Amino acid sequence: MNNAHFSRRRFLGSMLAAAGAGASPFALNLAAMGTAAAQNANDYKATVCLFMTGGNDPFNTVVATDPASWAEYQRLRGGADNGQLALPAPGASNGVLPIVPNTAQTGRSFALHPALAPLKALFDNGRAAVVANVGTLIQPTTLAQYKAASVALPPKLFSHNDQQSVWQSGATEGATSGWGGRMADLASLNNSNATFTSISAAGNTVFLSGNNVRQFHVTPTGNPPVEMLSGQLFHTTLAGNPLQSIITATSSDPMEKEYAAIVARAISSQGTLANAIPPAGSGGVPEPTTYISPNSLQPTVNPLAKQLQMVARIIAGRGGLGAKRQVFFVSIDGFDTHNSQMTDHAELMAKVAHAIAYFDTVMGSLQGVNMRQQVTLFTASDFGRTFASNGDGTDHGWGGHHFVVGGAVNGKNIYGAFPPSGENHALDVGSGALLPTVSVDQYGATLASWFGLSATQITTVFPNIVNFSNRNLGFMAA
């Protein structure tokens, strides 16, 4: 009976979480651990995963512009057949945006996509860094080992669903916990209320699934409530209390009992959140400005910035939520650019840069407190893409470049050896797709170390980290 009860509990929790934002109040951690208390800003840390769903093209995000690299870029992404992928030459009007890392990589020079001007400003100001050629790996792997399959390789490479899961959890689709959730399991011990440790503003995600702590879902406008508990129901105000009694009633049936417990905690938690966080806009967390679309040149609302506004509101309410450590997830889709890459990718880059810059500005004075040192945002994606064009876009790749942003970032630098440009080099697994030289485990472990996890705890969160000698890439301040 105990095993059956456990299975039912896990099933019910998974079922409700998978239902998405509409059922999100029911996908709560059941182990709330006390009442809220005001927290000192210096005793708080949060990580924010910004996931670019579909597989971001690294080669138009961070561009190698030294003469040999630029010639390869023009050869593969310029010309009559795939001119839509070519970026303007460095220094030209509307061209790529040069960046100069503090640590030079001999013979190389670099730039960002023209739509990433807000990120270039953060890089130049030392609050953003690039981590080059990150991807899913089980152990360090050479091209010869990859071709011979003589070492363990990540499962189901180039598959969207599977690689999203491997990036976020270390296992293929169907994984039950992600590394953000496993970090939250450990971090929740610092919080007086564990419910608000692991929070998604973008629906259900394996990244935030823990073994103990369950992810709490919000929308960009708040926590979806359990409806009809106040106001009129069946044309009377008297029905709310009976409805609440019915949906929270105890039962001898394990499924019904668990459901009632989840609903009761959902009702309690939605009230706690609503009372703790400041409003959006006047008197609270500022509304994001519109961004200028690089294609229409019109001011446009940025949904990603709205997700990050909700994250900022929750961070501002950390005292009332009893939170000293939090892990967040936001996402933006559309990165599977097999077609129309030149226009679509520019739009996506503009949204990402605008949203990150907005979030950085808000963190600089959140309710009058500079929280930049305590909050770190990082990007992730299914995989990179091929360097070679398919004529109008690019195809699924492997390694890619990512950004880390925050006051605790050792910024204005590129971490990891920047890969060669083009095809037929020592990291080309086909059509210029990159064999990663930095593993997701190394990337995540560096963030986890800053977050406060011990070396032993990090091996729990990232089991494959034991295969890598360099377990801290140095992009975070000690």
C-alpha positions in Angstrom: 0.0 0.0 0.0 2.9 2.4 0.8 4.4 2.0 -2.6 1.0 2.5 -4.3 0.5 5.6 -2.2 3.9 7.0 -3.2 3.2 6.3 -6.9 -0.1 8.0 -6.7 1.4 11.1 -5.1 4.1 11.3 -7.8 1.5 10.7 -10.5 -0.8 13.4 -9.2 1.9 15.9 -8.8 3.2 15.3 -12.3 -0.3 15.3 -13.8 -1.1 18.7 -12.3 2.3 20.2 -13.1 2.0 19.0 -16.7 -1.4 20.8 -17.0 0.5 24.0 -17.4 -0.1 27.6 -16.1 -3.9 27.1 -15.9 -3.5 24.5 -13.2 -0.4 26.0 -11.7 -1.6 26.7 -8.2 -2.0 22.9 -7.8 1.6 22.2 -8.8 3.0 23.4 -5.5 5.6 22.0 -3.2 3.8 20.4 -0.2 6.5 21.2 2.3 6.0 24.8 3.3 8.3 25.4 6.2 7.1 28.4 8.2 6.1 32.0 8.0 7.8 34.8 6.1 10.5 37.1 7.5 12.2 40.1 6.1 15.5 39.2 4.5 18.7 41.1 4.2 19.5 41.7 0.5 23.0 40.5 1.0 21.7 37.2 2.3 19.8 36.5 -0.8 20.7 34.9 -4.2 18.7 34.0 -7.3 19.5 32.4 -10.6 17.3 32.9 -13.7 17.4 30.5 -16.6 16.4 32.2 -19.9 15.7 29.3 -22.3 15.7 30.0 -26.0 13.5 27.2 -27.3 14.2 25.7 -30.7 18.0 25.8 -30.9 19.7 29.3 -31.0 22.1 29.9 -33.9 25.5 30.7 -32.2 27.2 31.9 -35.3 24.9 34.9 -35.8 24.8 35.6 -32.1 28.5 35.9 -31.4 30.5 36.4 -34.6 34.2 35.8 -35.1 35.4 38.8 -37.2 39.1 38.3 -37.6 40.0 38.2 -41.3 40.2 34.4 -41.6 37.0 33.8 -39.6 35.1 36.5 -41.4 36.1 35.1 -44.8 34.7 31.7 -43.8 31.5 33.4 -42.5 31.0 35.2 -45.8 31.8 32.0 -47.8 29.2 30.0 -45.9 26.6 32.6 -45.0 27.0 35.1 -47.9 26.6 34.8 -51.6 23.6 34.6 -53.9 22.2 31.3 -52.6 22.0 32.2 -48.9 22.4 35.9 -48.8 19.6 36.2 -46.2 21.9 34.9 -43.6 24.8 37.3 -44.2 25.3 40.1 -41.7 26.6 43.5 -42.7 30.4 43.8 -42.7 32.0 45.0 -39.4 32.0 48.8 -39.2 29.3 49.2 -41.8 26.1 51.0 -41.0 23.8 48.5 -39.1 26.7 46.1 -38.9 27.8 43.7 -36.3 28.8 45.2 -32.9 32.4 44.7 -32.0 33.2 43.5 -28.5 36.7 43.4 -27.0 37.1 40.8 -24.2 39.5 41.6 -21.3 41.4 38.3 -22.1 42.4 38.2 -25.7 42.2 35.0 -27.8 45.3 35.2 -30.0 44.5 36.1 -33.6 40.7 36.4 -33.0 38.3 39.3 -32.8 34.6 39.2 -32.1 31.2 41.0 -32.5 27.6 40.6 -31.5 24.5 40.5 -33.7 23.4 44.0 -34.7 20.2 43.6 -32.6 22.1 42.9 -29.4 23.2 46.5 -28.7 21.7 46.4 -25.1 23.8 43.2 -24.4 26.9 44.8 -25.9 26.4 47.7 -23.4 26.2 45.2 -20.5 29.3 43.4 -21.8 31.3 46.6 -22.1 30.2 47.6 -18.6 31.4 44.3 -17.1 28.0 42.9 -16.2 27.8 40.3 -19.0 30.1 37.6 -20.2 30.0 35.1 -23.1 30.6 31.4 -22.5 31.7 29.8 -25.8 30.7 26.5 -27.3 28.6 25.1 -24.5 26.7 21.8 -25.0 25.5 18.5 -23.7 28.5 16.2 -22.9 29.0 13.2 -20.6 32.7 13.5 -20.7 35.4 15.5 -22.6 35.1 14.2 -26.2 37.3 14.6 -29.3 36.0 14.5 -32.9 37.7 11.1 -33.4 36.0 9.7 -30.3 32.6 11.1 -31.5 33.0 9.6 -34.9 34.0 6.2 -33.5 31.5 6.4 -30.6 34.3 5.2 -28.4 33.1 7.3 -25.4 29.7 7.8 -23.9 27.8 10.4 -25.8 24.6 12.3 -24.9 21.5 10.4 -26.0 19.4 11.4 -29.0 21.6 14.3 -30.2 19.9 16.8 -32.5 16.3 15.9 -31.3 14.5 19.0 -29.9 12.5 17.4 -27.1 15.4 15.2 -25.9 18.1 17.8 -26.1 15.9 20.3 -24.3 15.5 17.7 -21.5 19.2 16.7 -21.5 20.2 20.4 -21.3 17.8 21.0 -18.4 18.1 17.6 -16.5 20.9 15.5 -17.9 18.5 12.9 -19.3 16.2 12.5 -22.3 12.6 13.3 -22.4 10.7 11.8 -19.5 13.3 12.8 -16.9 11.7 13.5 -13.5 14.1 16.1 -12.2 16.2 18.9 -13.6 19.4 20.6 -12.3 17.5 23.7 -11.4 15.1 21.7 -9.3 17.9 19.7 -7.7 19.6 23.0 -6.8 16.3 24.1 -5.4 16.0 21.0 -3.3 19.2 22.0 -1.5 18.6 25.7 -1.5 15.1 25.3 0.0 16.8 24.5 3.4 17.7 28.3 3.5 14.1 29.3 3.1 11.4 29.5 5.8 8.8 28.7 3.1 10.1 26.2 0.5 7.0 26.7 -1.7 8.6 29.8 -3.4 12.0 28.3 -4.0 11.5 27.0 -7.6 9.4 29.3 -9.8 8.5 29.2 -13.5 7.0 32.1 -15.4 6.8 30.0 -18.6 4.8 26.9 -17.7 5.9 23.5 -16.7 9.6 22.7 -17.2 11.8 19.7 -16.2 14.5 22.2 -15.4 12.7 23.2 -12.1 11.5 19.7 -11.2 13.1 18.7 -7.9 13.0 15.5 -5.9 11.5 17.3 -3.0 10.6 20.8 -4.0 8.0 21.2 -6.7 8.0 24.1 -9.1 5.5 27.0 -8.5 4.0 28.4 -11.6 3.1 32.0 -12.3 2.0 33.9 -15.4 3.5 37.3 -16.4 0.6 38.9 -14.5 0.6 36.8 -11.4 -0.5 33.6 -9.8 -3.6 32.1 -11.4 -6.1 31.8 -8.6 -8.4 29.0 -7.5 -11.6 30.4 -8.9 -15.0 31.1 -7.3 -13.9 31.1 -3.6 -15.1 34.7 -3.3 -17.8 36.8 -4.9 -20.9 35.1 -6.3 -21.2 31.5 -7.2 -24.6 30.3 -8.5 -25.8 33.9 -7.9 -25.1 33.9 -4.2 -22.1 35.0 -2.1 -22.8 32.2 0.3 -21.5 29.4 -1.9 -17.8 30.2 -1.7 -17.2 28.7 1.8 -19.0 25.4 0.9 -17.1 25.1 -2.3 -13.8 25.6 -0.4 -14.9 23.0 2.1 -15.7 20.5 -0.7 -12.5 20.9 -2.6 -10.3 20.7 0.5 -12.3 18.0 2.4 -10.3 15.1 3.9 -10.8 11.6 2.6 -9.6 8.1 3.2 -8.8 7.7 -0.5 -5.1 8.5 -1.1 -5.7 10.3 -4.4 -8.5 12.4 -2.9 -6.6 13.1 0.2 -3.5 14.3 -1.7 -5.7 16.4 -4.1 -7.3 18.1 -1.1 -3.9 18.9 0.5 -2.6 20.4 -2.7 -5.7 22.5 -3.2 -5.6 23.8 0.4 -1.9 24.8 0.0 -2.7 26.4 -3.4 -5.3 28.6 -1.8 -2.9 29.5 1.0 0.0 30.1 -1.3 -1.8 32.3 -3.8 -2.8 34.6 -0.9 0.8 34.7 0.4 2.2 35.6 -3.0 -0.5 38.2 -3.7 0.2 39.9 -0.3 4.0 39.7 -0.6 4.8 41.0 -4.1 4.6 44.7 -5.2 2.3 45.6 -8.1 3.4 46.0 -11.7 3.8 49.6 -12.8 3.3 52.7 -10.7 4.4 52.2 -7.1 5.9 48.7 -7.9 8.2 47.1 -10.5 8.3 49.4 -13.6 6.6 48.2 -16.7 9.0 47.2 -19.5 9.3 49.7 -22.3 8.5 48.5 -25.8 11.3 47.3 -28.0 11.9 48.5 -31.6 11.4 45.6 -34.0 14.4 45.4 -36.3 12.1 44.3 -39.1 9.1 46.5 -38.8 10.9 49.3 -37.0 7.8 49.7 -34.8 7.6 49.7 -31.0 6.4 46.3 -29.9 5.5 44.7 -26.6 8.0 42.1 -25.5 6.4 39.1 -23.7 9.8 37.9 -22.5 10.3 41.2 -20.6 6.9 40.7 -19.0 8.0 37.3 -17.7 11.1 38.9 -16.2 9.0 41.7 -14.7 7.1 39.0 -12.8 10.4 37.4 -11.7 11.5 40.9 -10.4 8.2 41.3 -8.5 8.7 38.0 -6.8 12.4 38.8 -5.9 11.1 42.2 -4.5 8.7 40.2 -2.3 11.4 37.8 -1.1 11.0 38.9 2.6 7.3 38.2 2.7 7.8 34.9 0.9 10.5 33.7 3.3 13.0 33.2 0.5 16.8 33.5 0.7 17.5 31.3 -2.4 15.3 31.1 -5.5 15.6 29.5 -8.9 13.6 30.9 -11.8 12.8 29.9 -15.4 11.6 32.1 -18.3 11.6 31.2 -22.0 11.1 32.5 -25.5 10.5 30.2 -28.5 10.9 30.5 -32.2 14.6 29.6 -32.5 14.2 26.6 -34.8 15.2 28.8 -37.7 15.2 26.3 -40.7 13.6 29.1 -42.7 13.7 32.9 -42.8 16.6 33.0 -40.4 17.9 36.5 -41.2 14.6 38.2 -40.3 13.3 35.8 -37.6 16.6 35.6 -35.7 17.0 39.4 -35.7 13.6 39.7 -34.1 14.5 37.1 -31.5 17.8 38.7 -30.7 16.2 42.1 -30.2 13.6 40.6 -27.8 16.3 38.7 -25.8 18.6 41.8 -25.5 15.8 44.2 -24.7 14.4 41.8 -21.9 17.8 41.2 -20.3 18.6 44.9 -20.3 15.2 45.7 -18.8 15.8 43.1 -16.1 19.3 44.4 -15.3 18.0 48.0 -15.0 15.2 46.8 -12.6 17.7 44.8 -10.5 19.9 47.9 -10.2 17.2 49.6 -8.1 14.6 47.1 -7.0 12.3 48.9 -4.5 15.3 51.1 -3.9 17.8 48.2 -3.4 20.6 47.3 -5.8 20.1 43.5 -6.3 22.5 43.0 -9.2 25.1 41.2 -7.1 22.5 38.8 -5.8 20.8 37.9 -9.0 22.4 36.1 -12.0 20.6 35.5 -15.3 22.0 32.9 -17.8 20.9 31.7 -21.2 20.4 28.2 -22.5 18.9 26.5 -25.6 18.3 23.0 -27.1 21.5 23.1 -29.1 23.3 25.3 -31.6 22.9 25.1 -35.3 24.9 24.3 -38.4 27.3 26.9 -39.8 26.5 25.9 -43.3 23.2 27.3 -44.6 20.3 25.2 -46.0 19.5 28.1 -48.4 17.2 30.1 -46.2 18.1 29.0 -42.6 20.2 26.5 -40.7 19.7 23.0 -39.3 20.2 21.4 -35.9 23.6 21.6 -34.4 25.2 20.9 -31.0 27.5 23.4 -29.2 26.5 27.1 -28.9 27.4 30.3 -27.2 25.6 31.7 -24.1 25.4 34.8 -22.0 25.7 35.2 -18.2 24.5 38.6 -16.8 24.6 40.1 -13.4 26.6 42.1 -10.9 28.4 39.0 -9.7 29.6 38.1 -13.2 33.2 38.5 -14.1 32.1 40.3 -17.2 33.6 41.7 -20.4 35.1 38.4 -21.2 34.7 35.2 -23.3 35.1 32.0 -21.4 36.2 28.9 -23.1 38.2 28.7 -26.3 36.2 30.2 -29.1 35.8 27.6 -31.9 37.1 27.9 -35.4 34.8 29.2 -38.1 33.6 27.3 -41.1 33.7 23.6 -41.8 36.2 20.7 -41.8 38.0 21.6 -38.6 38.7 19.7 -35.4 35.3 20.5 -33.9 33.0 20.1 -36.9 30.6 17.2 -36.5 28.9 18.0 -39.8 28.1 21.2 -41.8 30.0 23.2 -39.3 27.9 22.1 -36.3 30.1 22.3 -33.2 31.4 19.6 -30.9 31.1 21.3 -27.5 34.2 22.1 -25.6 32.3 23.2 -22.4 29.7 20.9 -20.9 26.4 22.0 -19.6 27.6 20.4 -16.3 30.6 22.8 -16.1 28.4 25.7 -17.0 25.8 24.8 -14.4 28.3 23.9 -11.7 30.0 27.3 -12.0 26.6 28.9 -11.3 25.8 26.4 -8.5 29.1 27.2 -6.8 28.3 30.9 -6.8 24.8 30.0 -5.5 26.3 28.5 -2.5 26.4 24.7 -3.1 29.4 22.8 -1.8 31.6 20.6 -4.1 29.8 17.5 -2.7 26.3 19.0 -3.4 27.4 20.0 -6.9 28.2 16.3 -7.7 24.7 15.5 -6.5 23.1 18.0 -8.9 25.5 17.3 -11.8 26.5 13.6 -11.7 28.7 13.9 -14.8 30.8 16.7 -13.4 33.2 14.1 -11.9 34.3 13.4 -15.5 35.7 17.0 -16.0 38.8 18.4 -14.4 37.7 22.0 -14.7 34.6 22.3 -12.6 34.5 26.0 -12.3 34.9 28.1 -15.4 35.6 31.3 -13.5 32.8 33.5 -14.9 31.3 34.1 -11.5 32.9 36.1 -8.6 33.9 33.9 -5.7 
